[in-house]
């Protein structure tokens, strides 16, 4: 990728960890997801990453919740954005994750590329706010990849460290991945790679040989510095209420649309342009599905 490529602006619309006590704009119901999707598209977002919730906000891995959210979004925006389902979970079987992929057939599904300690630390408390092992062994990665290939779903490789990027190479060699690869570098999680421009460059340089697509996912308020770094290095960007509630001035975002609008403005300010949804599908390597 280069700075001459258009920028795929992705929105992580809801996440699964935060709630409305922390940010009132997080959508819970299918109608709220659809309204946020409209705001995202209207501000230039072309790729929407979804964690499902029940209407009371509880994280869900049930087919009916993913289906209801997807249908509400499609009814609102049509094919104006790529739909991306998360498969990142703790304690949820691969079979259950494959079930909602098979039932709903999103164009893209996120795939975590390795295990790590996942934590948040409080310097004030001198203790961890939370800490757990986010397990993503190769066996599960391969099982999910095989299902995605059969369902014609493009994997988005979420890489939390440089070693996760290196884990792409054997999967390419096994014939499980087709170019162009689509990777996002998750930066700022304690236990993963620290969020710096130098580390982002290292992640990009360690992609397998070939012309692939990559973007950055900055976690927390450091998100905006990582957006700026990715834009100058030739990558794409993800923002959204899953990753960060705050605008660059510290104000809490009132919608995902506000975050997308700022990402679009930064894209244009550095002399690049947002990708159309058609360009985004081409850059991510999303191919037309065979008729069944």
Buried (B, 14 or more C-beta within 10 A) or exposed (E): BEEEBBBBBBBBBBBBEBBEEEBEBBBBBBBBBBBBBBBBBEBBBBBBBBBBBBEEBEBBBBBEBBBBBBEBBBEBBEEBBBBBBBBBBEEEEBEEBBBBBEEBBBBBBBBBBBBBBBBBEEEEEEEEEEEEEBEBEEEBBBBBBEBBBEBBBBBBBBBBBBBBBBBBBEBBEEEBBEEBBBBBBBBBBBBBBEBBBEBBBBBBEBBBEEEBBBBBBBBBBBBBBBBBBBBBBBBBBBBBBBBBBBBBEEEEBEBBBBBBBBBBEBBBEEEBEBBBBEBBBBBBBBEEEEEE
